[in-house]
Amino acid sequence: MIKYLFVIGVILGIYYFFIKKKPTIHSNTQNKHKKEASNTNDMLECATCGIYCEIDDTIISHNKYYCSNECVTQ
Ligand SMILES: [Zn+2]
């Protein structure tokens, strides 16, 4: 019996773990969908350093995307 209670406890623990995780994942995907609705791409790769930046923070120069003015001049 003690073994069964232990197994049930573990299952409940895993269950709570996933239930706790699910709402955050759900809200994250909702945020992504909202972002995708306003922007075609969430993140763009900097042509110089390769860092991924949000589209709002990127600088477009010579049809390439840069994360900062430093990368544009490099
Ligand atoms: Zn850069």
N, CA, C, O and the ligand as a Tripos MOL2 file, in Angstrom:
@<TRIPOS>MOLECULE
protein
  297   295    75     0     0
PROTEIN
NO_CHARGES

@<TRIPOS>ATOM
      1 N           0.8300   -1.2230    0.0000 N.3       1 MET1
      2 CA          0.0000    0.0000    0.0000 C.3       1 MET1
      3 C           0.8580    1.2640    0.0000 C.2       1 MET1
      4 O           0.5580    2.2300   -0.7000 O.2       1 MET1
      5 N           1.9200    1.2430    0.7890 N.am      2 ILE2
      6 CA          2.7900    2.4170    0.8750 C.3       2 ILE2
      7 C           3.4190    2.7010   -0.4920 C.2       2 ILE2
      8 O           3.6000    3.8490   -0.8980 O.2       2 ILE2
      9 N           3.7450    1.5960   -1.1830 N.am      3 LYS3
     10 CA          4.3220    1.7270   -2.5270 C.3       3 LYS3
     11 C           3.3410    2.4320   -3.4630 C.2       3 LYS3
     12 O           3.7380    3.2910   -4.2500 O.2       3 LYS3
     13 N           2.0570    2.0650   -3.3750 N.am      4 TYR4
     14 CA          1.0180    2.6570   -4.2230 C.3       4 TYR4
     15 C           0.8760    4.1530   -3.9300 C.2       4 TYR4
     16 O           0.7660    4.9750   -4.8390 O.2       4 TYR4
     17 N           0.8820    4.4780   -2.6440 N.am      5 LEU5
     18 CA          0.7580    5.8890   -2.2550 C.3       5 LEU5
     19 C           1.9390    6.6950   -2.7990 C.2       5 LEU5
     20 O           1.7890    7.8330   -3.2440 O.2       5 LEU5
     21 N           3.0990    6.0760   -2.7500 N.am      6 PHE6
     22 CA          4.3060    6.7470   -3.2660 C.3       6 PHE6
     23 C           4.1810    6.9970   -4.7670 C.2       6 PHE6
     24 O           4.5030    8.0790   -5.2570 O.2       6 PHE6
     25 N           3.7030    5.9660   -5.4970 N.am      7 VAL7
     26 CA          3.5320    6.0900   -6.9480 C.3       7 VAL7
     27 C           2.5040    7.1760   -7.2640 C.2       7 VAL7
     28 O           2.7190    8.0000   -8.1530 O.2       7 VAL7
     29 N           1.3880    7.1730   -6.5340 N.am      8 ILE8
     30 CA          0.3460    8.1900   -6.7420 C.3       8 ILE8
     31 C           0.9170    9.5830   -6.4530 C.2       8 ILE8
     32 O           0.6390   10.5460   -7.1670 O.2       8 ILE8
     33 N           1.7180    9.6630   -5.3920 N.am      9 GLY9
     34 CA          2.3470   10.9450   -5.0420 C.3       9 GLY9
     35 C           3.2430   11.4480   -6.1590 C.2       9 GLY9
     36 O           3.2280   12.6330   -6.4940 O.2       9 GLY9
     37 N           4.0250   10.5410   -6.7360 N.am     10 VAL10
     38 CA          4.9220   10.9130   -7.8410 C.3      10 VAL10
     39 C           4.1100   11.3660   -9.0510 C.2      10 VAL10
     40 O           4.4360   12.3660   -9.6900 O.2      10 VAL10
     41 N           3.0500   10.6210   -9.3580 N.am     11 ILE11
     42 CA          2.1980   10.9580  -10.5070 C.3      11 ILE11
     43 C           1.5600   12.3360  -10.2940 C.2      11 ILE11
     44 O           1.5230   13.1620  -11.2060 O.2      11 ILE11
     45 N           1.0640   12.5670   -9.0850 N.am     12 LEU12
     46 CA          0.4690   13.8690   -8.7730 C.3      12 LEU12
     47 C           1.5030   14.9770   -8.8910 C.2      12 LEU12
     48 O           1.2070   16.0660   -9.3820 O.2      12 LEU12
     49 N           2.7020   14.6940   -8.4440 N.am     13 GLY13
     50 CA          3.7950   15.6660   -8.5430 C.3      13 GLY13
     51 C           4.0750   16.0450   -9.9800 C.2      13 GLY13
     52 O           4.2120   17.2230  -10.3100 O.2      13 GLY13
     53 N           4.1600   15.0290  -10.8390 N.am     14 ILE14
     54 CA          4.3880   15.2640  -12.2730 C.3      14 ILE14
     55 C           3.2070   16.0300  -12.8690 C.2      14 ILE14
     56 O           3.3780   16.9490  -13.6700 O.2      14 ILE14
     57 N           2.0110   15.6260  -12.4550 N.am     15 TYR15
     58 CA          0.7850   16.2550  -12.9520 C.3      15 TYR15
     59 C           0.7820   17.7510  -12.6240 C.2      15 TYR15
     60 O           0.5250   18.5920  -13.4850 O.2      15 TYR15
     61 N           1.0750   18.0600  -11.3550 N.am     16 TYR16
     62 CA          1.1030   19.4660  -10.9330 C.3      16 TYR16
     63 C           2.1970   20.2320  -11.6770 C.2      16 TYR16
     64 O           2.0260   21.3990  -12.0300 O.2      16 TYR16
     65 N           3.3230   19.5540  -11.9080 N.am     17 PHE17
     66 CA          4.4440   20.1600  -12.6170 C.3      17 PHE17
     67 C           4.0080   20.6010  -14.0110 C.2      17 PHE17
     68 O           4.3330   21.7000  -14.4620 O.2      17 PHE17
     69 N           3.2550   19.7090  -14.6930 N.am     18 PHE18
     70 CA          2.8190   20.0220  -16.0560 C.3      18 PHE18
     71 C           1.6900   21.0440  -16.0600 C.2      18 PHE18
     72 O           1.6210   21.9040  -16.9380 O.2      18 PHE18
     73 N           0.8040   20.9400  -15.0670 N.am     19 ILE19
     74 CA         -0.3030   21.9130  -14.9830 C.3      19 ILE19
     75 C           0.2580   23.3080  -14.7190 C.2      19 ILE19
     76 O          -0.2090   24.2920  -15.2930 O.2      19 ILE19
     77 N           1.2610   23.3840  -13.8490 N.am     20 LYS20
     78 CA          1.9010   24.6740  -13.5540 C.3      20 LYS20
     79 C           2.6150   25.2280  -14.7790 C.2      20 LYS20
     80 O           2.6380   26.4360  -15.0110 O.2      20 LYS20
     81 N           3.2000   24.3170  -15.5590 N.am     21 LYS21
     82 CA          3.9610   24.7400  -16.7380 C.3      21 LYS21
     83 C           3.0650   25.1810  -17.8830 C.2      21 LYS21
     84 O           3.3660   26.1360  -18.5990 O.2      21 LYS21
     85 N           1.9400   24.4540  -18.0420 N.am     22 LYS22
     86 CA          1.0780   24.6720  -19.1990 C.3      22 LYS22
     87 C           0.6110   26.1230  -19.3730 C.2      22 LYS22
     88 O           0.7060   26.6510  -20.4800 O.2      22 LYS22
     89 N           0.1080   26.7880  -18.3170 N.am     23 PRO23
     90 CA         -0.3850   28.1540  -18.5250 C.3      23 PRO23
     91 C           0.6790   29.1060  -19.0550 C.2      23 PRO23
     92 O           0.3780   29.9750  -19.8740 O.2      23 PRO23
     93 N           1.9480   28.9510  -18.5880 N.am     24 THR24
     94 CA          3.0240   29.8290  -19.0580 C.3      24 THR24
     95 C           3.3140   29.5720  -20.5300 C.2      24 THR24
     96 O           3.5310   30.5070  -21.3010 O.2      24 THR24
     97 N           3.3160   28.2830  -20.9190 N.am     25 ILE25
     98 CA          3.5520   27.9450  -22.3250 C.3      25 ILE25
     99 C           2.4260   28.5190  -23.1800 C.2      25 ILE25
    100 O           2.6520   29.0670  -24.2590 O.2      25 ILE25
    101 N           1.2100   28.3750  -22.6640 N.am     26 HIS26
    102 CA          0.0470   28.8540  -23.4100 C.3      26 HIS26
    103 C           0.1300   30.3700  -23.6260 C.2      26 HIS26
    104 O          -0.1200   30.8610  -24.7270 O.2      26 HIS26
    105 N           0.4830   31.1070  -22.5620 N.am     27 SER27
    106 CA          0.5630   32.5670  -22.6820 C.3      27 SER27
    107 C           1.7190   32.9660  -23.5940 C.2      27 SER27
    108 O           1.6370   33.9610  -24.3150 O.2      27 SER27
    109 N           2.8010   32.1780  -23.5570 N.am     28 ASN28
    110 CA          3.9400   32.4630  -24.4340 C.3      28 ASN28
    111 C           3.5590   32.3280  -25.9050 C.2      28 ASN28
    112 O           3.9100   33.1690  -26.7320 O.2      28 ASN28
    113 N           2.8290   31.2480  -26.2170 N.am     29 THR29
    114 CA          2.4320   31.0490  -27.6090 C.3      29 THR29
    115 C           1.4430   32.1210  -28.0300 C.2      29 THR29
    116 O           1.4430   32.5560  -29.1820 O.2      29 THR29
    117 N           0.6060   32.5450  -27.1040 N.am     30 GLN30
    118 CA         -0.3470   33.6180  -27.4160 C.3      30 GLN30
    119 C           0.4100   34.9120  -27.7250 C.2      30 GLN30
    120 O           0.0730   35.6350  -28.6630 O.2      30 GLN30
    121 N           1.4480   35.1900  -26.9120 N.am     31 ASN31
    122 CA          2.2500   36.3880  -27.1550 C.3      31 ASN31
    123 C           2.9400   36.3100  -28.5100 C.2      31 ASN31
    124 O           3.0350   37.3000  -29.2350 O.2      31 ASN31
    125 N           3.4230   35.1040  -28.8390 N.am     32 LYS32
    126 CA          4.0940   34.9250  -30.1170 C.3      32 LYS32
    127 C           3.1260   35.1700  -31.2670 C.2      32 LYS32
    128 O           3.4670   35.7980  -32.2690 O.2      32 LYS32
    129 N           1.9160   34.6600  -31.0960 N.am     33 HIS33
    130 CA          0.9200   34.8410  -32.1490 C.3      33 HIS33
    131 C           0.5910   36.3180  -32.3180 C.2      33 HIS33
    132 O           0.3990   36.7970  -33.4350 O.2      33 HIS33
    133 N           0.5280   37.0340  -31.2020 N.am     34 LYS34
    134 CA          0.2620   38.4700  -31.2580 C.3      34 LYS34
    135 C           1.3940   39.1820  -31.9880 C.2      34 LYS34
    136 O           1.1680   40.0580  -32.8230 O.2      34 LYS34
    137 N           2.6360   38.7750  -31.6450 N.am     35 LYS35
    138 CA          3.8030   39.3840  -32.2890 C.3      35 LYS35
    139 C           3.8310   39.0630  -33.7780 C.2      35 LYS35
    140 O           4.1450   39.9150  -34.6090 O.2      35 LYS35
    141 N           3.4950   37.8110  -34.0980 N.am     36 GLU36
    142 CA          3.5040   37.3980  -35.4950 C.3      36 GLU36
    143 C           2.4330   38.1370  -36.2910 C.2      36 GLU36
    144 O           2.5620   38.3500  -37.4970 O.2      36 GLU36
    145 N           1.3910   38.5160  -35.5920 N.am     37 ALA37
    146 CA          0.3190   39.2410  -36.2730 C.3      37 ALA37
    147 C           0.7900   40.6490  -36.6470 C.2      37 ALA37
    148 O           0.4260   41.1690  -37.7020 O.2      37 ALA37
    149 N           1.6000   41.2610  -35.7810 N.am     38 SER38
    150 CA          2.0640   42.6240  -36.0490 C.3      38 SER38
    151 C           3.3580   42.6260  -36.8640 C.2      38 SER38
    152 O           3.5900   43.5350  -37.6610 O.2      38 SER38
    153 N           4.2060   41.6000  -36.6620 N.am     39 ASN39
    154 CA          5.4750   41.5160  -37.3910 C.3      39 ASN39
    155 C           5.5480   40.1780  -38.1170 C.2      39 ASN39
    156 O           5.0170   39.1750  -37.6400 O.2      39 ASN39
    157 N           6.2030   40.1680  -39.2610 N.am     40 THR40
    158 CA          6.3390   38.9190  -39.9950 C.3      40 THR40
    159 C           7.3290   37.9950  -39.2950 C.2      40 THR40
    160 O           7.1130   36.7840  -39.2460 O.2      40 THR40
    161 N           8.4240   38.5540  -38.7460 N.am     41 ASN41
    162 CA          9.4220   37.7610  -38.0300 C.3      41 ASN41
    163 C           9.6560   38.3430  -36.6490 C.2      41 ASN41
    164 O           9.6930   39.5610  -36.4730 O.2      41 ASN41
    165 N           9.8160   37.4500  -35.6610 N.am     42 ASP42
    166 CA         10.0980   37.8910  -34.3070 C.3      42 ASP42
    167 C          11.5400   38.3620  -34.1800 C.2      42 ASP42
    168 O          11.8090   39.4600  -33.6920 O.2      42 ASP42
    169 N          12.4630   37.5150  -34.6280 N.am     43 MET43
    170 CA         13.8840   37.7610  -34.4220 C.3      43 MET43
    171 C          14.6140   37.7640  -35.7660 C.2      43 MET43
    172 O          14.2990   36.9850  -36.6660 O.2      43 MET43
    173 N          15.5910   38.6560  -35.8780 N.am     44 LEU44
    174 CA         16.4040   38.7210  -37.0870 C.3      44 LEU44
    175 C          17.8690   38.6060  -36.7060 C.2      44 LEU44
    176 O          18.2900   39.1170  -35.6680 O.2      44 LEU44
    177 N          18.6470   37.9320  -37.5520 N.am     45 GLU45
    178 CA         20.0600   37.7160  -37.2680 C.3      45 GLU45
    179 C          20.8630   38.9110  -37.7580 C.2      45 GLU45
    180 O          20.6870   39.3710  -38.8860 O.2      45 GLU45
    181 N          21.7480   39.4110  -36.8960 N.am     46 CYS46
    182 CA         22.6400   40.5060  -37.2610 C.3      46 CYS46
    183 C          23.6490   40.0020  -38.2970 C.2      46 CYS46
    184 O          24.2320   38.9330  -38.1180 O.2      46 CYS46
    185 N          23.8600   40.7570  -39.3720 N.am     47 ALA47
    186 CA         24.7490   40.3290  -40.4580 C.3      47 ALA47
    187 C          26.2110   40.3500  -40.0300 C.2      47 ALA47
    188 O          27.0350   39.6690  -40.6410 O.2      47 ALA47
    189 N          26.5540   41.1120  -38.9960 N.am     48 THR48
    190 CA         27.9490   41.2220  -38.5640 C.3      48 THR48
    191 C          28.2790   40.2520  -37.4400 C.2      48 THR48
    192 O          29.2120   39.4580  -37.5660 O.2      48 THR48
    193 N          27.5360   40.3000  -36.3490 N.am     49 CYS49
    194 CA         27.9100   39.4900  -35.1840 C.3      49 CYS49
    195 C          27.0450   38.2470  -35.0240 C.2      49 CYS49
    196 O          27.3710   37.3850  -34.2080 O.2      49 CYS49
    197 N          25.9530   38.1270  -35.7740 N.am     50 GLY50
    198 CA         25.1440   36.9190  -35.7320 C.3      50 GLY50
    199 C          24.1790   36.8440  -34.5740 C.2      50 GLY50
    200 O          23.5150   35.8250  -34.3820 O.2      50 GLY50
    201 N          24.0920   37.9210  -33.7900 N.am     51 ILE51
    202 CA         23.1690   37.9540  -32.6560 C.3      51 ILE51
    203 C          21.7500   38.1620  -33.1870 C.2      51 ILE51
    204 O          21.5200   38.9350  -34.1170 O.2      51 ILE51
    205 N          20.8190   37.4560  -32.5730 N.am     52 TYR52
    206 CA         19.4200   37.6060  -32.9640 C.3      52 TYR52
    207 C          18.7910   38.7670  -32.1880 C.2      52 TYR52
    208 O          18.8480   38.8150  -30.9590 O.2      52 TYR52
    209 N          18.1940   39.6940  -32.9250 N.am     53 CYS53
    210 CA         17.5690   40.8740  -32.3280 C.3      53 CYS53
    211 C          16.1000   40.9270  -32.7200 C.2      53 CYS53
    212 O          15.6880   40.4020  -33.7540 O.2      53 CYS53
    213 N          15.3330   41.5710  -31.8690 N.am     54 GLU54
    214 CA         13.9300   41.7970  -32.2190 C.3      54 GLU54
    215 C          13.8650   42.7650  -33.3890 C.2      54 GLU54
    216 O          14.6970   43.6620  -33.5280 O.2      54 GLU54
    217 N          12.8690   42.5640  -34.2160 N.am     55 ILE55
    218 CA         12.7650   43.3310  -35.4630 C.3      55 ILE55
    219 C          12.7030   44.8380  -35.1800 C.2      55 ILE55
    220 O          13.1620   45.6430  -35.9900 O.2      55 ILE55
    221 N          12.1430   45.2080  -34.0470 N.am     56 ASP56
    222 CA         12.0380   46.6310  -33.7000 C.3      56 ASP56
    223 C          13.4060   47.2380  -33.3930 C.2      56 ASP56
    224 O          13.5990   48.4430  -33.5530 O.2      56 ASP56
    225 N          14.3690   46.3970  -32.9480 N.am     57 ASP57
    226 CA         15.6830   46.8950  -32.5460 C.3      57 ASP57
    227 C          16.7140   46.8150  -33.6710 C.2      57 ASP57
    228 O          17.8340   47.3000  -33.5130 O.2      57 ASP57
    229 N          16.3560   46.2180  -34.7880 N.am     58 THR58
    230 CA         17.3360   46.0440  -35.8580 C.3      58 THR58
    231 C          17.4460   47.3030  -36.7130 C.2      58 THR58
    232 O          16.5080   48.0920  -36.8310 O.2      58 THR58
    233 N          18.6270   47.4570  -37.3020 N.am     59 ILE59
    234 CA         18.8950   48.5520  -38.2250 C.3      59 ILE59
    235 C          19.0920   47.9320  -39.6070 C.2      59 ILE59
    236 O          19.9040   47.0220  -39.7740 O.2      59 ILE59
    237 N          18.3550   48.4220  -40.5850 N.am     60 ILE60
    238 CA         18.4530   47.8740  -41.9380 C.3      60 ILE60
    239 C          19.3810   48.7610  -42.7530 C.2      60 ILE60
    240 O          19.1460   49.9610  -42.8940 O.2      60 ILE60
    241 N          20.4530   48.1500  -43.2960 N.am     61 SER61
    242 CA         21.4140   48.8760  -44.1170 C.3      61 SER61
    243 C          21.8850   47.9700  -45.2400 C.2      61 SER61
    244 O          22.3010   46.8400  -44.9870 O.2      61 SER61
    245 N          21.8260   48.4460  -46.4720 N.am     62 HIS62
    246 CA         22.2240   47.6720  -47.6540 C.3      62 HIS62
    247 C          21.4970   46.3210  -47.6980 C.2      62 HIS62
    248 O          22.0970   45.2930  -48.0100 O.2      62 HIS62
    249 N          20.2080   46.3400  -47.3840 N.am     63 ASN63
    250 CA         19.3470   45.1500  -47.4080 C.3      63 ASN63
    251 C          19.8020   44.0790  -46.4200 C.2      63 ASN63
    252 O          19.4500   42.9090  -46.5750 O.2      63 ASN63
    253 N          20.5860   44.4630  -45.3980 N.am     64 LYS64
    254 CA         20.9860   43.5360  -44.3520 C.3      64 LYS64
    255 C          20.5480   44.0900  -43.0040 C.2      64 LYS64
    256 O          20.3640   45.2950  -42.8350 O.2      64 LYS64
    257 N          20.3870   43.1890  -42.0570 N.am     65 TYR65
    258 CA         19.9150   43.5800  -40.7400 C.3      65 TYR65
    259 C          21.0890   43.6060  -39.7680 C.2      65 TYR65
    260 O          21.9290   42.7060  -39.7580 O.2      65 TYR65
    261 N          21.1300   44.6520  -38.9540 N.am     66 TYR66
    262 CA         22.1920   44.7980  -37.9550 C.3      66 TYR66
    263 C          21.5700   45.0750  -36.5940 C.2      66 TYR66
    264 O          20.4910   45.6590  -36.4960 O.2      66 TYR66
    265 N          22.2760   44.6430  -35.5330 N.am     67 CYS67
    266 CA         21.7450   44.7950  -34.1880 C.3      67 CYS67
    267 C          22.0320   46.1890  -33.6420 C.2      67 CYS67
    268 O          21.2880   46.6800  -32.7920 O.2      67 CYS67
    269 N          23.0990   46.8380  -34.1150 N.am     68 SER68
    270 CA         23.4580   48.1470  -33.5910 C.3      68 SER68
    271 C          24.2360   48.9250  -34.6500 C.2      68 SER68
    272 O          24.6560   48.3630  -35.6610 O.2      68 SER68
    273 N          24.4260   50.2220  -34.4070 N.am     69 ASN69
    274 CA         25.1800   51.0620  -35.3340 C.3      69 ASN69
    275 C          26.6350   50.5990  -35.4660 C.2      69 ASN69
    276 O          27.2550   50.7410  -36.5200 O.2      69 ASN69
    277 N          27.1640   50.0380  -34.3620 N.am     70 GLU70
    278 CA         28.5460   49.5270  -34.3820 C.3      70 GLU70
    279 C          28.6980   48.4370  -35.4290 C.2      70 GLU70
    280 O          29.6970   48.3900  -36.1470 O.2      70 GLU70
    281 N          27.6970   47.5550  -35.5140 N.am     71 CYS71
    282 CA         27.7660   46.4550  -36.4810 C.3      71 CYS71
    283 C          27.5770   46.9770  -37.9200 C.2      71 CYS71
    284 O          28.0920   46.3800  -38.8640 O.2      71 CYS71
    285 N          26.8600   48.0590  -38.0820 N.am     72 VAL72
    286 CA         26.6530   48.6220  -39.4280 C.3      72 VAL72
    287 C          27.9720   49.1780  -39.9450 C.2      72 VAL72
    288 O          28.3040   48.9840  -41.1150 O.2      72 VAL72
    289 N          28.7270   49.8650  -39.0990 N.am     73 THR73
    290 CA         29.9670   50.5080  -39.5170 C.3      73 THR73
    291 C          31.1200   49.5170  -39.6380 C.2      73 THR73
    292 O          32.1130   49.8040  -40.3060 O.2      73 THR73
    293 N          30.9990   48.3450  -38.9960 N.am     74 GLN74
    294 CA         32.0910   47.3580  -39.0350 C.3      74 GLN74
    295 C          32.2490   46.7500  -40.4110 C.2      74 GLN74
    296 O          33.1200   45.9040  -40.6160 O.2      74 GLN74
    297 ZN         25.5270   42.8470  -34.4330 Zn       75 ZN75
@<TRIPOS>BOND
     1     1     2 1
     2     2     3 1
     3     3     4 2
     4     3     5 am
     5     5     6 1
     6     6     7 1
     7     7     8 2
     8     7     9 am
     9     9    10 1
    10    10    11 1
    11    11    12 2
    12    11    13 am
    13    13    14 1
    14    14    15 1
    15    15    16 2
    16    15    17 am
    17    17    18 1
    18    18    19 1
    19    19    20 2
    20    19    21 am
    21    21    22 1
    22    22    23 1
    23    23    24 2
    24    23    25 am
    25    25    26 1
    26    26    27 1
    27    27    28 2
    28    27    29 am
    29    29    30 1
    30    30    31 1
    31    31    32 2
    32    31    33 am
    33    33    34 1
    34    34    35 1
    35    35    36 2
    36    35    37 am
    37    37    38 1
    38    38    39 1
    39    39    40 2
    40    39    41 am
    41    41    42 1
    42    42    43 1
    43    43    44 2
    44    43    45 am
    45    45    46 1
    46    46    47 1
    47    47    48 2
    48    47    49 am
    49    49    50 1
    50    50    51 1
    51    51    52 2
    52    51    53 am
    53    53    54 1
    54    54    55 1
    55    55    56 2
    56    55    57 am
    57    57    58 1
    58    58    59 1
    59    59    60 2
    60    59    61 am
    61    61    62 1
    62    62    63 1
    63    63    64 2
    64    63    65 am
    65    65    66 1
    66    66    67 1
    67    67    68 2
    68    67    69 am
    69    69    70 1
    70    70    71 1
    71    71    72 2
    72    71    73 am
    73    73    74 1
    74    74    75 1
    75    75    76 2
    76    75    77 am
    77    77    78 1
    78    78    79 1
    79    79    80 2
    80    79    81 am
    81    81    82 1
    82    82    83 1
    83    83    84 2
    84    83    85 am
    85    85    86 1
    86    86    87 1
    87    87    88 2
    88    87    89 am
    89    89    90 1
    90    90    91 1
    91    91    92 2
    92    91    93 am
    93    93    94 1
    94    94    95 1
    95    95    96 2
    96    95    97 am
    97    97    98 1
    98    98    99 1
    99    99   100 2
   100    99   101 am
   101   101   102 1
   102   102   103 1
   103   103   104 2
   104   103   105 am
   105   105   106 1
   106   106   107 1
   107   107   108 2
   108   107   109 am
   109   109   110 1
   110   110   111 1
   111   111   112 2
   112   111   113 am
   113   113   114 1
   114   114   115 1
   115   115   116 2
   116   115   117 am
   117   117   118 1
   118   118   119 1
   119   119   120 2
   120   119   121 am
   121   121   122 1
   122   122   123 1
   123   123   124 2
   124   123   125 am
   125   125   126 1
   126   126   127 1
   127   127   128 2
   128   127   129 am
   129   129   130 1
   130   130   131 1
   131   131   132 2
   132   131   133 am
   133   133   134 1
   134   134   135 1
   135   135   136 2
   136   135   137 am
   137   137   138 1
   138   138   139 1
   139   139   140 2
   140   139   141 am
   141   141   142 1
   142   142   143 1
   143   143   144 2
   144   143   145 am
   145   145   146 1
   146   146   147 1
   147   147   148 2
   148   147   149 am
   149   149   150 1
   150   150   151 1
   151   151   152 2
   152   151   153 am
   153   153   154 1
   154   154   155 1
   155   155   156 2
   156   155   157 am
   157   157   158 1
   158   158   159 1
   159   159   160 2
   160   159   161 am
   161   161   162 1
   162   162   163 1
   163   163   164 2
   164   163   165 am
   165   165   166 1
   166   166   167 1
   167   167   168 2
   168   167   169 am
   169   169   170 1
   170   170   171 1
   171   171   172 2
   172   171   173 am
   173   173   174 1
   174   174   175 1
   175   175   176 2
   176   175   177 am
   177   177   178 1
   178   178   179 1
   179   179   180 2
   180   179   181 am
   181   181   182 1
   182   182   183 1
   183   183   184 2
   184   183   185 am
   185   185   186 1
   186   186   187 1
   187   187   188 2
   188   187   189 am
   189   189   190 1
   190   190   191 1
   191   191   192 2
   192   191   193 am
   193   193   194 1
   194   194   195 1
   195   195   196 2
   196   195   197 am
   197   197   198 1
   198   198   199 1
   199   199   200 2
   200   199   201 am
   201   201   202 1
   202   202   203 1
   203   203   204 2
   204   203   205 am
   205   205   206 1
   206   206   207 1
   207   207   208 2
   208   207   209 am
   209   209   210 1
   210   210   211 1
   211   211   212 2
   212   211   213 am
   213   213   214 1
   214   214   215 1
   215   215   216 2
   216   215   217 am
   217   217   218 1
   218   218   219 1
   219   219   220 2
   220   219   221 am
   221   221   222 1
   222   222   223 1
   223   223   224 2
   224   223   225 am
   225   225   226 1
   226   226   227 1
   227   227   228 2
   228   227   229 am
   229   229   230 1
   230   230   231 1
   231   231   232 2
   232   231   233 am
   233   233   234 1
   234   234   235 1
   235   235   236 2
   236   235   237 am
   237   237   238 1
   238   238   239 1
   239   239   240 2
   240   239   241 am
   241   241   242 1
   242   242   243 1
   243   243   244 2
   244   243   245 am
   245   245   246 1
   246   246   247 1
   247   247   248 2
   248   247   249 am
   249   249   250 1
   250   250   251 1
   251   251   252 2
   252   251   253 am
   253   253   254 1
   254   254   255 1
   255   255   256 2
   256   255   257 am
   257   257   258 1
   258   258   259 1
   259   259   260 2
   260   259   261 am
   261   261   262 1
   262   262   263 1
   263   263   264 2
   264   263   265 am
   265   265   266 1
   266   266   267 1
   267   267   268 2
   268   267   269 am
   269   269   270 1
   270   270   271 1
   271   271   272 2
   272   271   273 am
   273   273   274 1
   274   274   275 1
   275   275   276 2
   276   275   277 am
   277   277   278 1
   278   278   279 1
   279   279   280 2
   280   279   281 am
   281   281   282 1
   282   282   283 1
   283   283   284 2
   284   283   285 am
   285   285   286 1
   286   286   287 1
   287   287   288 2
   288   287   289 am
   289   289   290 1
   290   290   291 1
   291   291   292 2
   292   291   293 am
   293   293   294 1
   294   294   295 1
   295   295   296 2
@<TRIPOS>SUBSTRUCTURE
     1 MET1         2 RESIDUE 1 A MET
     2 ILE2         6 RESIDUE 1 A ILE
     3 LYS3        10 RESIDUE 1 A LYS
     4 TYR4        14 RESIDUE 1 A TYR
     5 LEU5        18 RESIDUE 1 A LEU
     6 PHE6        22 RESIDUE 1 A PHE
     7 VAL7        26 RESIDUE 1 A VAL
     8 ILE8        30 RESIDUE 1 A ILE
     9 GLY9        34 RESIDUE 1 A GLY
    10 VAL10       38 RESIDUE 1 A VAL
    11 ILE11       42 RESIDUE 1 A ILE
    12 LEU12       46 RESIDUE 1 A LEU
    13 GLY13       50 RESIDUE 1 A GLY
    14 ILE14       54 RESIDUE 1 A ILE
    15 TYR15       58 RESIDUE 1 A TYR
    16 TYR16       62 RESIDUE 1 A TYR
    17 PHE17       66 RESIDUE 1 A PHE
    18 PHE18       70 RESIDUE 1 A PHE
    19 ILE19       74 RESIDUE 1 A ILE
    20 LYS20       78 RESIDUE 1 A LYS
    21 LYS21       82 RESIDUE 1 A LYS
    22 LYS22       86 RESIDUE 1 A LYS
    23 PRO23       90 RESIDUE 1 A PRO
    24 THR24       94 RESIDUE 1 A THR
    25 ILE25       98 RESIDUE 1 A ILE
    26 HIS26      102 RESIDUE 1 A HIS
    27 SER27      106 RESIDUE 1 A SER
    28 ASN28      110 RESIDUE 1 A ASN
    29 THR29      114 RESIDUE 1 A THR
    30 GLN30      118 RESIDUE 1 A GLN
    31 ASN31      122 RESIDUE 1 A ASN
    32 LYS32      126 RESIDUE 1 A LYS
    33 HIS33      130 RESIDUE 1 A HIS
    34 LYS34      134 RESIDUE 1 A LYS
    35 LYS35      138 RESIDUE 1 A LYS
    36 GLU36      142 RESIDUE 1 A GLU
    37 ALA37      146 RESIDUE 1 A ALA
    38 SER38      150 RESIDUE 1 A SER
    39 ASN39      154 RESIDUE 1 A ASN
    40 THR40      158 RESIDUE 1 A THR
    41 ASN41      162 RESIDUE 1 A ASN
    42 ASP42      166 RESIDUE 1 A ASP
    43 MET43      170 RESIDUE 1 A MET
    44 LEU44      174 RESIDUE 1 A LEU
    45 GLU45      178 RESIDUE 1 A GLU
    46 CYS46      182 RESIDUE 1 A CYS
    47 ALA47      186 RESIDUE 1 A ALA
    48 THR48      190 RESIDUE 1 A THR
    49 CYS49      194 RESIDUE 1 A CYS
    50 GLY50      198 RESIDUE 1 A GLY
    51 ILE51      202 RESIDUE 1 A ILE
    52 TYR52      206 RESIDUE 1 A TYR
    53 CYS53      210 RESIDUE 1 A CYS
    54 GLU54      214 RESIDUE 1 A GLU
    55 ILE55      218 RESIDUE 1 A ILE
    56 ASP56      222 RESIDUE 1 A ASP
    57 ASP57      226 RESIDUE 1 A ASP
    58 THR58      230 RESIDUE 1 A THR
    59 ILE59      234 RESIDUE 1 A ILE
    60 ILE60      238 RESIDUE 1 A ILE
    61 SER61      242 RESIDUE 1 A SER
    62 HIS62      246 RESIDUE 1 A HIS
    63 ASN63      250 RESIDUE 1 A ASN
    64 LYS64      254 RESIDUE 1 A LYS
    65 TYR65      258 RESIDUE 1 A TYR
    66 TYR66      262 RESIDUE 1 A TYR
    67 CYS67      266 RESIDUE 1 A CYS
    68 SER68      270 RESIDUE 1 A SER
    69 ASN69      274 RESIDUE 1 A ASN
    70 GLU70      278 RESIDUE 1 A GLU
    71 CYS71      282 RESIDUE 1 A CYS
    72 VAL72      286 RESIDUE 1 A VAL
    73 THR73      290 RESIDUE 1 A THR
    74 GLN74      294 RESIDUE 1 A GLN
    75 ZN75       297 GROUP 0 **** ****
